[in-house]
Amino acid sequence: MIPLNDFRREPEELVQRQLEAMERVLRSGWYILGREVESFEERWAAECQTAQCIGVANGMDAIEIGLRALGIREGDEVITTPLTAFASVLAIIRAGATPVLADVNPATGLLDRSSVERCLSERTRAVLLVHLYGRVDDLEGWSDWCRARGIWFVEDCAQSHGASWQGRPAGSWGAFGAYSFYPTKNLGTCGDGGALVTSNAVLAARARVLRNYGQSERYHHPVLGLNSRLDELHAGILSARLPYLADFTLRRRAVAAAYRGRFVNPLVTCLAPGADPLNEVHHLFVVRCAERDRLQRHLAASGVGTLVHYPIPVHHQEPCRDLRRDPAGLVEAERFAADCLSLPCHPFLRDDEVAQVCEAINAFS
Ligand SMILES: *Cc1c(COP(=O)(O)O)cnc(C)c1O
């Protein structure tokens, strides 16, 4: 079976560099908030073209900390998508705010602006854009649109490491960008990790306090924070992996281009390609099919592993059934949940496996 991800195929040279990083941390005798974290924060901020990067424990905390650092709190509303990892919405709730759900564009799966418009209220403080499947769209437009309405534009970049819009990276357009380094993400560690990127110095300073129990200087706690630090070990591993990200992204693009070029089955539809190849980093390659479950069984029988991102939209999750949403409904997100399917698309996929996926897709009838 061709799996969705296969970390055992990482190049031996990369494995060695990660082992060296681990040994360096172990022998340094310093494990929390030290030189490795500082050095990775510098590298990732440079990569994202932001003034600052704040390493945190995971992607969900990065969103919560970012929202809290902006002063968003109880009674405030944050508009986002129901077609996302549950963590996007849970982070808004953990920050004390209220998520409001808008519908998605059927061609891309990304938030639809007219639906977001219908969700606005006097309490709206921010729009959390999720760069789903590794794709960014019209970040300049979103940034202007939010600014004109006096609300924050913030980015969930957990799936979009390396994606850019008009030459500027994901995470640099909003008040902050929240990254996850969960193992399956385009840049991942062998455990949990996350980061917030921003060029707003006040926001960055608040985030540094929030990630460390709300501690301003040693033993002084002016606010109630979290224990959410990226640790030295994961920072070292991420610094070892970062130089490989660009090549891994190129391979993902090549796999996606092969799929788009070679799928000729009218029953299976690819998402619309991005305006520019640089807008997409193909965290997932998603197709749509009216008989999704049957396609999934067919592919499994042909040796192709798949997953569904995401089978249950957020508003159908038990704790979220009463969330306010677009009065026109969330029809497109529900359709996506019913008919989307993620195919293997990772940097270590071999050409013969790409061919096998294409044959299996084209043989579905
Ligand atoms: C993975 C993911 C998250 C959460 O990241 P964690 O590091 O697992 O907390 C948030 N949003 C999206 C879109 C994700 O894919």
Boltz pocket constraint, residues with backbone or C-beta under 6 A from the ligand:
constraints:
  - pocket:
      binder: B
      contacts: [[A, 57], [A, 58], [A, 59], [A, 60], [A, 61], [A, 84], [A, 85], [A, 87], [A, 88], [A, 130], [A, 156], [A, 158], [A, 159], [A, 179], [A, 180], [A, 181], [A, 182], [A, 192], [A, 193], [A, 194]]
      max_distance: 6.0
